[in-house]
Amino acid sequence: MMSASMHRTSYASGPGWQAASLPYVGGELAMAVVVPDDGSDLADVERAFTEGGLGRLLTGFRAERVLVEIPRWTFRSRVPLNAPLQQLGMPTAFTDAADFSAMTAAERLQIAAVLHQGFIAVDEAGTEAAAATAVATRVAAAPAPPRLVVRADRAFLFVIHDVPTRTPLFIGRVSDPAE
């Protein structure tokens, strides 16, 4: 587990969870770490966020001094998106009836496959997500002791987000921080 008393951290909590928002250099991006309370289920927290709670999370942070403990992790994912895109209303793009003539008239095109690949690595040096890199910094002065503790020693969620617009950029789950 990585552990740091963060003086530039924000804190939020809700029914069955608590979270810390860890700012990246420049303050434009941050990573929210959402940990279920003892006895709460991660699936219940996820369900609350899919029902509009994610927006409340990203607008509900308040500046606090927080002791944050999170594991190091690396995720690689490869997700085919053909079926979801078709279900979202673009089935024709995957058939012979597709019309991409505005892009090229040389050949008749259709979409064969859409894949999403993701890579996220979090360690003491910072976070690397896809082709983007963020660097963590620390203040040399000794901070006051933290008032709150967010310890991700069980399954938790993370949301890397744009701070000014509160737009989520990456959303993920760490099911077993010990792995």
C-alpha positions as CSV (number, residue, x, y, z in Angstrom):
1,M,0.0,0.0,0.0
2,M,1.1,3.5,-0.8
3,S,0.4,6.0,2.0
4,A,0.5,9.7,2.2
5,S,-1.0,12.5,4.3
6,M,-2.4,14.8,1.5
7,H,-2.8,18.5,2.3
8,R,-4.3,19.3,-1.2
9,T,-6.8,16.6,-1.1
10,S,-10.6,16.8,-1.2
11,Y,-13.0,14.5,0.7
12,A,-16.5,13.4,0.1
13,S,-18.8,10.8,1.6
14,G,-22.2,9.3,1.0
15,P,-24.4,6.4,2.1
16,G,-22.0,3.5,2.4
17,W,-18.9,5.1,1.0
18,Q,-16.1,7.7,1.4
19,A,-13.8,9.2,-1.2
20,A,-10.7,11.2,-1.6
21,S,-9.9,13.3,-4.7
22,L,-6.1,13.3,-5.4
23,P,-5.1,16.2,-7.6
24,Y,-2.5,15.8,-10.4
25,V,0.1,18.4,-11.2
26,G,-1.5,21.6,-12.6
27,G,-4.8,21.0,-10.8
28,E,-6.8,20.3,-14.0
29,L,-7.1,16.6,-13.4
30,A,-7.6,14.4,-10.4
31,M,-8.3,10.8,-9.4
32,A,-11.2,10.1,-7.0
33,V,-10.7,7.0,-4.9
34,V,-14.1,5.7,-3.7
35,V,-14.0,3.1,-0.9
36,P,-17.1,1.4,0.5
37,D,-17.6,1.7,4.2
38,D,-17.0,-1.4,6.3
39,G,-19.9,-3.7,5.8
40,S,-21.0,-2.0,2.6
41,D,-20.9,-3.7,-0.8
42,L,-19.0,-2.3,-3.7
43,A,-21.9,-3.3,-6.0
44,D,-24.3,-1.1,-4.1
45,V,-21.9,1.9,-4.4
46,E,-21.5,1.2,-8.2
47,R,-25.3,1.0,-8.5
48,A,-25.7,4.4,-6.7
49,F,-23.2,6.0,-9.1
50,T,-24.9,4.7,-12.2
51,E,-28.1,6.2,-11.0
52,G,-26.8,9.8,-11.0
53,G,-24.5,9.6,-8.0
54,L,-21.3,10.0,-10.0
55,G,-22.2,13.7,-10.7
56,R,-23.0,14.2,-7.0
57,L,-19.6,12.7,-6.1
58,L,-17.6,14.9,-8.4
59,T,-19.4,18.1,-7.2
60,G,-19.4,17.1,-3.5
61,F,-15.7,17.2,-2.7
62,R,-14.6,19.6,0.0
63,A,-11.0,20.5,0.9
64,E,-9.7,18.4,3.8
65,R,-6.4,17.0,5.0
66,V,-6.7,13.3,4.4
67,L,-4.5,10.3,5.0
68,V,-4.8,8.3,1.8
69,E,-3.7,4.7,1.5
70,I,-4.1,2.9,-1.9
71,P,-2.4,0.0,-3.5
72,R,-0.2,0.1,-6.6
73,W,-2.1,-1.3,-9.6
74,T,-1.9,-1.8,-13.4
75,F,-4.9,-2.5,-15.6
76,R,-5.0,-3.5,-19.2
77,S,-8.3,-3.9,-20.9
78,R,-9.5,-4.7,-24.4
79,V,-13.2,-4.4,-24.9
80,P,-15.0,-4.9,-28.3
81,L,-17.7,-2.2,-28.8
82,N,-19.6,-3.5,-31.8
83,A,-22.6,-4.8,-29.9
84,P,-22.9,-1.8,-27.5
85,L,-22.7,0.7,-30.4
86,Q,-25.3,-1.2,-32.3
87,Q,-27.5,-1.2,-29.3
88,L,-27.0,2.5,-28.8
89,G,-28.5,3.2,-32.3
90,M,-25.9,2.7,-35.0
91,P,-26.5,-0.8,-36.3
92,T,-26.4,0.3,-40.0
93,A,-22.8,1.3,-39.7
94,F,-21.8,-2.4,-39.3
95,T,-23.8,-3.6,-42.4
96,D,-23.6,-3.3,-46.2
97,A,-26.2,-0.5,-46.0
98,A,-23.6,1.8,-44.3
99,D,-23.0,5.1,-46.1
100,F,-19.6,6.6,-45.5
101,S,-19.5,8.2,-48.9
102,A,-18.8,11.6,-47.3
103,M,-15.5,10.2,-46.1
104,T,-14.5,8.4,-49.4
105,A,-16.2,7.7,-52.7
106,A,-13.4,5.3,-53.8
107,E,-14.9,2.4,-51.9
108,R,-18.0,1.5,-50.1
109,L,-17.2,1.2,-46.4
110,Q,-18.7,-0.3,-43.3
111,I,-17.4,-0.8,-39.8
112,A,-15.8,-4.2,-39.2
113,A,-14.8,-3.8,-35.5
114,V,-14.6,-1.3,-32.8
115,L,-12.2,-2.1,-29.9
116,H,-11.5,-0.1,-26.8
117,Q,-8.1,-0.7,-25.2
118,G,-7.2,0.9,-21.9
119,F,-4.1,1.0,-19.8
120,I,-3.9,2.5,-16.3
121,A,-1.0,2.2,-13.9
122,V,-0.9,3.9,-10.5
123,D,2.2,3.9,-8.3
124,E,4.4,6.3,-6.2
125,A,5.5,8.1,-9.4
126,G,2.0,9.0,-10.4
127,T,-0.6,7.7,-12.9
128,E,-0.2,6.7,-16.5
129,A,-3.5,6.3,-18.4
130,A,-3.5,5.4,-22.1
131,A,-0.9,7.7,-23.7
132,A,-1.3,10.4,-21.1
133,T,1.0,10.7,-18.1
134,A,0.5,12.7,-14.8
135,V,3.2,13.3,-12.2
136,A,2.5,13.4,-8.4
137,T,4.2,16.0,-6.3
138,R,4.6,16.6,-2.6
139,V,5.3,19.6,-0.4
140,A,8.6,19.6,1.5
141,A,7.1,21.3,4.6
142,A,5.7,18.9,7.3
143,P,1.9,19.0,7.1
144,A,-0.4,19.0,10.1
145,P,-1.7,15.6,11.0
146,P,-4.7,14.4,8.9
147,R,-8.2,14.7,10.2
148,L,-9.6,11.9,8.0
149,V,-8.4,8.5,6.7
150,V,-9.4,6.9,3.4
151,R,-7.9,3.4,3.3
152,A,-8.5,1.4,0.1
153,D,-7.7,-2.0,1.7
154,R,-10.8,-3.6,0.1
155,A,-12.5,-3.4,-3.3
156,F,-12.8,0.2,-4.4
157,L,-13.6,2.4,-7.4
158,F,-11.5,5.1,-9.0
159,V,-12.5,8.0,-11.3
160,I,-9.9,10.1,-13.1
161,H,-11.7,13.3,-13.9
162,D,-11.4,16.8,-15.3
163,V,-11.6,19.1,-12.3
164,P,-13.1,22.3,-13.8
165,T,-15.8,20.5,-15.8
166,R,-16.2,17.5,-13.4
167,T,-16.1,15.2,-16.5
168,P,-15.0,11.6,-15.8
169,L,-12.2,10.5,-18.2
170,F,-11.5,7.0,-16.8
171,I,-13.7,4.9,-14.4
172,G,-12.5,1.7,-12.9
173,R,-12.7,-0.9,-10.2
174,V,-10.0,-2.5,-8.1
175,S,-11.7,-5.8,-6.9
176,D,-8.7,-7.1,-4.9
177,P,-6.1,-4.5,-3.8
178,A,-3.9,-7.4,-2.6
179,E,-3.3,-8.8,-6.1
